[in-house]
Amino acid sequence: MNEWGISDVSTITTYFHSPSFVVSLGNPINIPDIVQLFNDRVDGFTRNGSGYLLGWIDSLTASFVRYRPLGAGSFCPTPTWINAKHAVVNVKNKNDNKCFVWSLLAHLYPANDHLDRVQNYVKYENTLNVEGLQFPLQVKDITKFEKLNPTIAVHCIAADENQKSFAILHLSPEAHTRPHVVTLLLLDDPDKPENHHYVYVKNLSRLLGQRNDHNGKSYACLSCLQVFQTERVLKEHERHCLIHKPQQVTYPDPDQPDQCKLAYTKRQYEHPRDFYYVCDFEAYLLHNSDPSSGQGNVVNRHEPSGFCLHRMTPHEKYKTEPYCYTGPNAMEKFFDKILEEAKAIDEIMSADVPMDPLTDAEKLSHETVTTCNTCNQPFDGTRIRQRHHNHISGKYLFTVCQNCNLALKPRTCPDGHEVVCLFHNLKSYDDISF
């Protein structure tokens, strides 16, 4: 207890877990590795937290589930709601497990009639290189097939019977560079849960396009399965979408008001930073006198001539005058200066000044407040009140719950503390300097 009768020790409950492992006869469980991963996560938490130390462990739980590799085998019927779209070709391979092969050949060598008959594709079987692959082919092995067949890129999705929606299982990174892009749908056999079946999606837009009132042709994004009315809009969308991993867009349920409310959780961004920088570059046009420089028809190029860098902070003792430079090697000078500033800020923030004694008014406020100042949730047995203070000045700021107190701590990275740098007109012009 301190001089105000407030406990100096706060306790929080937190949870840690290790990643999942596949255990088999050829890949036995490795307990030391699992323990080491667990210890690394605990150490990371205590090292980056606000002075918290591990007190005790209440319990350890190990969960085991039967591993069922997601592959595909013999024929199973197409669900009615998918079949009604007339968007897939389901080859009836009732005597083998090569539905993956037959579905690809249905795309590469389309039959004129009876598209679901294996006989239409048997004569083309040897055109695919499947050396070393085992059938039924698992989704994780599609990448191996693509390496053996450099002209084919596979896009594989799965259907959700309950939601009448689709999710991406595999998207080749070569989907927009190879001449043949084949979309496959992996079906579940309702009579044999262990059996799955690939079918060829001959019209992805038709399969996905009945989610709006548009009656004309539509265009689907392979990465997020969103549907667009024009190819131009799709191309514009793909420029931004393809830089991310494949994802599924889930829309809120209009019958659940809580799902339709826009909210966010990173409330630490509501509060001002202790340090940030503002910067602006100036440049001049330099004539491109060397046509052989590989710059095409570029007549002039921009050469940085100088910059201004200003440290912004509410702490008077750490304020500095703007740093301006004009001259040769402006970019090198900028990086030298910004790294010098980063080292100085890291030294300041690493001091981690302890909290000043609370005044009577601050003590009363802390004792009587009933909700967290940041997330506005009420304090209870699991959401314990904490005194949040500024780690630079030591000044008490307000009362928060333990989760928000951790979220508001200064951010760190491998090279020190994170500091934001704001550039004037960087996206539109100044980024040419970089």
C-alpha distance (Angstrom), angle and dihedral (degrees) to the residues before:
residue distance angle dihedral
M1 . . .
N2 3.80 . .
E3 3.82 128.6 .
W4 3.84 91.6 -79.2
G5 3.80 93.4 52.4
I6 3.81 92.4 -108.5
S7 3.80 119.0 134.4
D8 3.80 113.5 -110.2
V9 3.81 90.9 -152.9
S10 3.81 123.2 72.7
T11 3.78 124.2 -171.8
I12 3.78 127.9 -153.8
T13 3.78 132.2 -178.6
T14 3.78 116.4 -131.6
Y15 3.80 135.2 173.0
F16 3.80 131.3 -137.1
H17 3.78 131.0 -171.9
S18 3.76 138.3 -179.5
P19 3.81 123.2 -131.2
S20 3.79 120.7 -93.7
F21 3.80 120.7 -90.2
V22 3.79 131.5 -159.0
V23 3.80 109.8 -130.5
S24 3.80 121.7 -164.4
L25 3.81 140.3 143.7
G26 3.78 89.6 -85.4
N27 3.79 94.2 41.5
P28 3.84 109.3 41.3
I29 3.79 122.6 -168.8
N30 3.82 115.0 -85.9
I31 3.80 107.8 -151.0
P32 3.86 96.6 -178.8
D33 3.82 91.2 55.7
I34 3.81 91.8 49.3
V35 3.81 91.8 48.9
Q36 3.80 90.7 48.8
L37 3.81 92.0 52.1
F38 3.80 90.1 49.2
N39 3.81 92.2 49.6
D40 3.81 91.2 48.5
R41 3.82 90.5 55.9
V42 3.81 92.2 48.9
D43 3.81 90.9 48.2
G44 3.80 90.9 49.1
F45 3.79 91.2 52.8
T46 3.81 95.7 48.2
R47 3.80 92.1 43.0
N48 3.82 94.9 51.8
G49 3.80 98.7 34.8
S50 3.80 130.4 93.7
G51 3.79 96.9 -88.0
Y52 3.82 96.6 -57.8
L53 3.82 119.7 154.2
L54 3.81 128.7 -165.9
G55 3.80 107.5 -101.3
W56 3.80 104.4 175.9
I57 3.79 143.5 -29.5
D58 3.80 116.5 -117.1
S59 3.79 97.6 -167.4
L60 3.78 146.5 -15.5
T61 3.80 120.3 -144.0
A62 3.79 128.4 -167.8
S63 3.81 117.0 -165.6
F64 3.80 124.3 -160.5
V65 3.79 126.8 -170.3
R66 3.77 129.5 175.9
Y67 3.80 110.5 -97.4
R68 3.79 113.6 -127.8
P69 3.83 111.2 -179.3
L70 3.77 110.6 -138.4
G71 3.78 104.2 -119.5
A72 3.77 137.3 133.3
G73 3.78 133.8 -116.5
S74 3.77 139.8 162.2
F75 3.78 129.2 -4.9
C76 3.80 124.0 -59.9
P77 3.82 125.5 173.4
T78 3.79 123.1 -96.4
P79 3.82 113.5 -107.7
T80 3.79 112.6 -105.7
W81 3.81 95.2 -118.7
I82 3.82 90.2 55.4
N83 3.77 96.1 40.3
A84 3.81 90.2 55.6
K85 3.81 89.8 63.8
H86 3.85 92.5 62.6
A87 3.79 88.4 -143.3
V88 3.81 103.9 120.3
V89 3.80 139.5 60.1
N90 3.80 112.7 -141.7
V91 3.81 108.7 -164.9
K92 3.81 110.9 -152.4
N93 3.81 102.5 -131.5
K94 3.80 97.9 166.0
N95 3.83 95.4 157.3
D96 3.82 102.8 49.1
N97 3.83 144.1 29.0
K98 3.81 97.8 -118.8
C99 3.79 99.8 106.4
F100 3.83 87.7 128.6
V101 3.80 90.8 59.9
W102 3.81 96.0 43.5
S103 3.82 91.9 48.6
L104 3.81 91.5 52.5
L105 3.80 91.7 48.2
A106 3.82 89.6 49.8
H107 3.79 86.0 63.8
L108 3.80 98.5 39.8
Y109 3.82 95.8 43.5
P110 3.82 107.8 23.6
A111 3.79 114.8 -161.8
N112 3.78 122.4 -130.9
D113 3.79 94.1 -132.7
H114 3.82 140.5 -1.6
L115 3.79 90.3 36.3
D116 3.80 91.8 -179.8
R117 3.82 96.5 62.2
V118 3.81 118.6 104.9
Q119 3.81 90.5 -148.6
N120 3.80 89.9 72.3
Y121 3.81 91.6 64.1
V122 3.82 107.2 31.3
K123 3.81 93.1 91.9
Y124 3.83 90.3 57.8
E125 3.82 95.7 48.3
N126 3.81 94.4 102.9
T127 3.81 92.4 55.9
L128 3.82 88.7 78.7
N129 3.79 121.7 72.9
V130 3.81 107.8 -134.2
E131 3.79 97.8 156.9
G132 3.80 111.6 155.7
L133 3.82 94.6 5.5
Q134 3.78 121.7 127.1
F135 3.79 123.1 -142.2
P136 2.94 134.5 -106.8
L137 3.81 82.2 51.2
Q138 3.80 116.7 -137.0
V139 3.78 119.5 -136.9
K140 3.79 91.5 -117.2
D141 3.82 89.1 59.8
I142 3.80 95.0 57.4
T143 3.81 87.9 91.6
K144 3.82 89.2 59.6
F145 3.80 89.9 53.2
E146 3.81 91.1 50.8
K147 3.81 90.9 53.0
L148 3.80 89.6 53.2
N149 3.83 92.1 47.0
P150 3.83 108.0 42.1
T151 3.82 95.0 -178.6
I152 3.82 95.5 57.5
A153 3.81 128.6 75.6
V154 3.80 119.2 -172.8
H155 3.78 126.8 -147.3
C156 3.81 112.1 -170.3
I157 3.81 126.7 -171.9
A158 3.80 135.7 175.1
A159 3.79 130.6 -142.4
D160 3.80 126.4 -125.4
E161 3.80 107.0 -146.7
N162 3.81 94.7 -165.5
Q163 3.80 98.2 47.3
K164 3.81 94.9 32.4
S165 3.79 87.5 -132.1
F166 3.80 139.9 114.6
A167 3.79 138.1 -121.2
I168 3.80 131.2 -162.1
L169 3.80 117.3 -111.9
H170 3.80 99.2 171.9
L171 3.79 135.9 5.4
S172 3.77 118.4 -179.3
P173 3.83 114.9 -130.2
E174 3.83 85.0 -137.6
A175 3.80 94.2 57.3
H176 3.80 93.0 115.5
T177 3.80 98.0 39.7
R178 3.82 106.1 46.5
P179 3.82 122.6 81.5
H180 3.83 94.8 -128.0
V181 3.80 120.5 50.9
V182 3.80 112.3 177.9
T183 3.80 123.3 -169.4
L184 3.80 115.9 -153.5
L185 3.79 129.2 -171.5
L186 3.80 118.3 -147.6
L187 3.80 111.5 -145.4
D188 3.80 129.0 -162.8
D189 3.78 118.5 -132.0
P190 3.83 107.1 -126.7
D191 3.82 91.5 -156.4
K192 3.82 96.5 44.4
P193 3.83 112.0 35.6
E194 3.80 90.9 -170.7
N195 3.82 91.8 58.0
H196 3.81 124.3 83.8
H197 3.77 128.9 177.5
Y198 3.82 134.8 -154.6
V199 3.80 118.8 -138.1
Y200 3.80 128.1 -176.7
V201 3.82 116.4 -111.0
K202 3.78 104.4 -145.4
N203 3.81 94.7 176.9
L204 3.81 115.5 27.4
S205 3.80 93.5 175.5
R206 3.81 91.2 55.9
L207 3.79 90.7 47.0
L208 3.82 91.4 53.4
G209 3.78 103.2 23.0
Q210 3.80 102.1 85.4
R211 3.80 93.1 84.4
N212 3.81 95.4 90.6
D213 3.82 140.3 35.8
H214 3.82 95.1 -101.1
N215 3.82 109.7 125.1
G216 3.82 99.2 -173.6
K217 3.79 131.9 74.4
S218 3.78 115.0 -54.2
Y219 3.80 134.3 -161.8
A220 3.82 125.3 -136.6
C221 3.80 129.1 -151.6
L222 3.80 111.2 -129.5
S223 3.79 92.7 -149.8
C224 3.81 102.8 52.1
L225 3.86 102.4 9.8
Q226 3.79 93.1 -125.8
V227 3.80 114.5 151.4
F228 3.81 124.7 -134.9
Q229 3.78 131.8 -169.0
T230 3.82 97.0 -135.5
E231 3.79 134.1 37.5
R232 3.82 90.5 -131.5
V233 3.81 92.0 60.9
L234 3.81 90.2 46.6
K235 3.82 92.1 53.0
E236 3.79 91.0 49.5
H237 3.80 90.1 48.7
E238 3.83 93.9 48.7
R239 3.81 91.6 57.4
H240 3.80 87.9 68.2
C241 3.80 101.2 27.8
L242 3.79 99.3 53.5
I243 3.81 93.6 60.2
H244 3.82 87.0 70.1
K245 3.79 131.0 64.6
P246 3.81 117.0 -95.2
Q247 3.77 112.4 -76.9
Q248 3.77 141.5 176.0
V249 3.78 121.4 -126.2
T250 3.81 112.5 -137.5
Y251 3.79 116.1 -166.7
P252 3.82 121.9 -147.0
D253 3.78 119.5 -103.3
P254 3.84 107.8 -108.1
D255 3.81 88.8 -149.2
Q256 3.82 90.5 60.7
P257 3.85 107.8 68.6
D258 3.81 92.5 -169.7
Q259 3.81 90.3 60.3
C260 3.80 91.5 52.7
K261 3.79 94.8 55.5
L262 3.80 115.3 101.0
A263 3.80 110.0 -132.4
Y264 3.78 141.7 148.8
T265 3.80 136.7 -149.6
K266 3.82 105.6 -154.8
R267 3.79 93.5 89.8
Q268 3.81 92.1 159.0
Y269 3.79 86.9 83.5
E270 3.82 89.4 66.6
H271 3.80 89.5 73.4
P272 3.82 127.9 74.2
R273 3.80 120.6 -104.5
D274 3.78 122.4 -118.0
F275 3.81 91.8 -133.0
Y276 3.77 137.2 15.9
Y277 3.80 136.1 149.9
V278 3.78 134.8 -130.7
C279 3.78 119.4 -156.2
D280 3.78 139.8 179.4
F281 3.81 130.9 -173.5
E282 3.77 131.0 -153.1
A283 3.80 124.4 -157.2
Y284 3.80 140.4 178.4
L285 3.80 132.5 -147.8
L286 3.79 115.5 -101.4
H287 3.79 118.5 -164.9
N288 3.82 113.8 -115.4
S289 3.79 99.2 -129.4
D290 3.81 96.5 168.7
P291 3.85 111.1 74.4
S292 3.82 90.3 -177.4
S293 3.81 93.3 61.7
G294 3.80 91.3 99.6
Q295 3.80 93.9 -112.2
G296 3.81 95.3 119.6
N297 3.80 114.3 -146.7
V298 3.80 94.8 -12.8
V299 3.81 107.4 142.4
N300 3.80 98.6 -176.4
R301 3.78 135.7 15.5
H302 3.79 129.8 -156.3
E303 3.79 116.4 -111.0
P304 3.85 117.7 -167.4
S305 3.79 109.6 -121.3
G306 3.80 101.6 179.0
F307 3.78 148.6 -32.5
C308 3.77 144.2 -147.8
L309 3.81 121.7 -136.3
H310 3.81 121.6 -172.6
R311 3.80 127.1 -174.3
M312 3.82 111.3 -139.4
T313 3.82 120.7 -158.8
P314 3.82 138.6 142.6
H315 3.82 90.0 -137.0
E316 3.81 107.3 97.4
K317 3.82 96.0 -156.5
Y318 3.80 91.4 58.4
K319 3.81 99.3 45.1
T320 3.82 116.2 117.0
E321 3.78 136.1 -173.2
P322 3.82 118.1 -98.1
Y323 3.81 112.3 -87.2
C324 3.80 113.4 -133.6
Y325 3.79 127.7 -174.8
T326 3.80 132.3 -178.3
G327 3.77 121.8 176.4
P328 3.79 145.0 65.2
N329 3.81 123.4 -24.3
A330 3.80 92.8 22.7
M331 3.80 94.1 167.4
E332 3.81 93.3 52.2
K333 3.80 89.9 48.9
F334 3.80 90.7 49.4
F335 3.80 94.0 52.9
D336 3.80 91.3 45.8
K337 3.79 90.1 52.5
I338 3.80 97.3 43.9
L339 3.83 91.5 49.0
E340 3.79 89.5 49.0
E341 3.79 89.8 51.9
A342 3.81 91.7 46.4
K343 3.80 90.1 55.7
A344 3.80 91.5 49.0
I345 3.82 93.2 48.9
D346 3.80 91.6 47.3
E347 3.82 90.4 54.3
I348 3.82 90.8 50.2
M349 3.80 95.3 47.7
S350 3.80 94.4 41.9
A351 3.81 89.6 64.9
D352 3.85 87.7 75.3
V353 3.80 95.4 -162.2
P354 3.84 112.0 -140.6
M355 3.80 120.8 -119.8
D356 3.82 119.0 -81.6
P357 3.82 117.2 -123.1
L358 3.81 111.2 -82.8
T359 3.77 120.3 -111.5
D360 3.81 118.8 -126.2
A361 3.81 90.1 -102.2
E362 3.83 92.0 50.1
K363 3.80 90.6 47.1
L364 3.81 90.9 51.7
S365 3.79 91.6 47.5
H366 3.80 91.8 50.6
E367 3.80 92.7 48.0
T368 3.80 96.9 48.0
V369 3.82 103.9 38.1
T370 3.81 111.9 106.9
T371 3.81 102.8 -171.7
C372 3.80 135.4 49.3
N373 3.80 113.2 -96.3
T374 3.81 91.1 -138.1
C375 3.81 109.9 37.1
N376 3.85 95.6 22.4
Q377 3.82 91.2 -135.5
P378 3.83 117.8 141.5
F379 3.79 119.9 -106.3
D380 3.81 116.3 -111.2
G381 3.77 140.8 147.6
T382 3.82 93.1 -60.4
R383 3.82 98.6 32.4
I384 3.80 102.1 58.9
R385 3.81 123.0 -170.8
Q386 3.81 117.5 -112.2
R387 3.79 132.8 -172.3
H388 3.80 108.3 -119.1
H389 3.78 116.8 -156.8
N390 3.79 137.8 175.3
H391 3.80 109.7 -96.2
I392 3.82 92.3 -151.4
S393 3.82 101.4 49.7
G394 3.81 100.4 19.7
K395 3.81 90.6 -128.6
Y396 3.81 118.2 149.2
L397 3.81 108.8 -118.8
F398 3.81 111.7 178.1
T399 3.80 145.0 -49.3
V400 3.80 120.1 -81.5
C401 3.79 138.7 164.7
Q402 3.80 119.3 -95.0
N403 3.82 93.5 -102.5
C404 3.80 93.4 53.6
N405 3.79 90.9 44.2
L406 3.79 89.3 59.2
A407 3.81 92.0 44.1
L408 3.82 91.3 53.3
K409 3.80 95.2 53.5
P410 3.84 116.4 113.6
R411 3.79 111.2 -82.7
T412 3.80 119.7 -117.9
C413 3.79 136.4 -165.9
P414 3.84 132.6 -172.8
D415 3.83 90.4 -83.9
G416 3.80 97.6 46.4
H417 3.80 136.1 -82.8
E418 3.79 121.7 -5.7
V419 3.81 116.7 -113.2
V420 3.81 124.1 -179.1
C421 3.81 119.8 -129.4
L422 3.83 117.3 -161.2
F423 3.81 117.3 -157.5
H424 3.77 125.0 -159.5
N425 3.82 110.7 -120.8
L426 3.81 92.4 -15.7
K427 3.81 97.5 151.2
S428 3.79 95.6 45.7
Y429 3.79 100.8 41.1
D430 3.81 122.8 -20.3
D431 3.81 96.0 65.2
I432 3.81 88.6 75.8
S433 3.80 85.1 77.8
F434 3.77 90.4 64.5
